[in-house]
Amino acid sequence: VVSEIIEKRFKSEGVNVLTNHTATEFVVKDGKKYLLVEAQGKTIEVEFDEILIAVGRSPNISGFGVEELGIELRANKTIAANEYLQTNYPNIFVCGDVTGPFQLTHTAAHQAWYCAVNGLFGKFKKFRVDYSVIPWATYSDPEVASVGLNETRAMAEGIEYEITTYGIDDLDRAIADSEDHGVVRVLTKPGTDKILGATIVGQHASDLIVEFIAGMKHGFGLNKILGTIHIYPTMAEANKYLAGNWKKKQTSENVFKWLARFHSWER
Ligand SMILES: Cc1cc2nc3c(=O)[nH]c(=O)nc-3n(C[C@H](O)[C@H](O)[C@H](O)COP(=O)(O)OP(=O)(O)OC[C@H]3O[C@@H](n4cnc5c(N)ncnc54)[C@H](O)[C@@H]3O)c2cc1C
């Protein structure tokens, strides 16, 4: 977004910078903060509130014997591990950011279970680490939480899907809390209630999504979520209403026509 603003500002000054510009310093004038950006000999001032620096992270692999033992690394300097999370020394296990591929606390904890159990009981039975259902959240306002496939990935991978949405602006609890914005979007396998992925944007999205994570992990679908009593009025009801929207789509108009005829005959 910042790049777009900078591009536009430079264009208005007759400089076509594309991405080739440099932020040189920032200054404070009359209590306002400005970033000085330079391109092709021209400098512009871009006003800002705060600067967020996201430089990424790299694994810390020095100081605990990795080099001395010759523990194998991948090209990106993470510690290489097999599907049981063993390094090239089968009695040395690795979990968390230092091996990846995810950089999340809950995936580090998930991997730790495999390291502990495989380390203690691997002689008898080893467990392959399961990365099939990995959720994540971004704690922005509103929150964004996601698990499994989203539309972009499904299209890129050529996976068939049916999409169902529910607008959180309709939800009583969200209205009562003045948080009536956001959406629940769920991808299902066409013709079934099997959940392929879910994305929620809204207040407490990272809590709400757990029902879909559990469904994906343990093989229950939208019918089961629809058949579960959700406490009124809660944000979690959004999941049930999403399932209701999905169910409505599955029922053909002919069924409703037939039912209407049946009930008028009964009356
Ligand atoms: C700013 C920020 C925000 C984040 N927010 C989230 C979030 O909202 N949700 C989420 O899931 N994840 C988040 N993460 C990622 C999360 O923190 C990591 O994925 C998680 O901490 C990984 O756990 P770990 O045990 O692998 O590594 P770490 O938590 O990094 O633990 C490694 C430990 O090893 C110690 N250590 C290093 N070298 C040595 C040595 N030579 N000898 C002894 N000890 C050593 C370190 O001091 C550290 O205590 C965030 C990360 C950052 C940086």
The ligand as a Gaussian input file, in Angstrom:
#p B3LYP/6-31G(d) Opt

LIG

0 1
 C        6.979000     -10.404000      16.575000
 C        6.503000     -11.823000      16.444000
 C        5.167000     -12.092000      16.566000
 C        4.716000     -13.397000      16.468000
 N        3.386000     -13.659000      16.581000
 C        2.945000     -14.909000      16.513000
 C        1.565000     -15.194000      16.676000
 O        0.740000     -14.319000      16.858000
 N        1.168000     -16.487000      16.590000
 C        2.050000     -17.500000      16.373000
 O        1.629000     -18.651000      16.323000
 N        3.367000     -17.256000      16.226000
 C        3.831000     -15.997000      16.292000
 N        5.160000     -15.744000      16.140000
 C        6.061000     -16.875000      15.875000
 C        6.397000     -17.598000      17.153000
 O        6.959000     -16.706000      18.093000
 C        7.369000     -18.713000      16.848000
 O        6.876000     -19.500000      15.787000
 C        7.586000     -19.595000      18.049000
 O        8.082000     -18.860000      19.127000
 C        8.545000     -20.727000      17.700000
 O        8.862000     -21.447000      18.845000
 P       10.286000     -22.142000      18.976000
 O       10.258000     -22.836000      20.289000
 O       10.573000     -22.905000      17.752000
 O       11.346000     -20.957000      18.985000
 P       11.561000     -19.772000      20.019000
 O       10.289000     -19.402000      20.701000
 O       12.301000     -18.725000      19.256000
 O       12.488000     -20.428000      21.107000
 C       13.846000     -20.687000      20.880000
 C       14.576000     -20.509000      22.198000
 O       15.913000     -20.991000      22.062000
 C       16.760000     -20.094000      22.724000
 N       18.122000     -20.266000      22.166000
 C       18.589000     -19.828000      20.988000
 N       19.882000     -20.183000      20.847000
 C       20.242000     -20.859000      21.955000
 C       21.446000     -21.495000      22.418000
 N       22.553000     -21.489000      21.682000
 N       21.412000     -22.110000      23.595000
 C       20.287000     -22.133000      24.354000
 N       19.125000     -21.555000      23.974000
 C       19.120000     -20.931000      22.802000
 C       16.155000     -18.747000      22.465000
 O       16.600000     -17.806000      23.415000
 C       14.676000     -19.051000      22.628000
 O       14.236000     -18.935000      23.943000
 C        5.640000     -14.445000      16.240000
 C        6.999000     -14.161000      16.126000
 C        7.420000     -12.867000      16.221000
 C        8.898000     -12.588000      16.115000

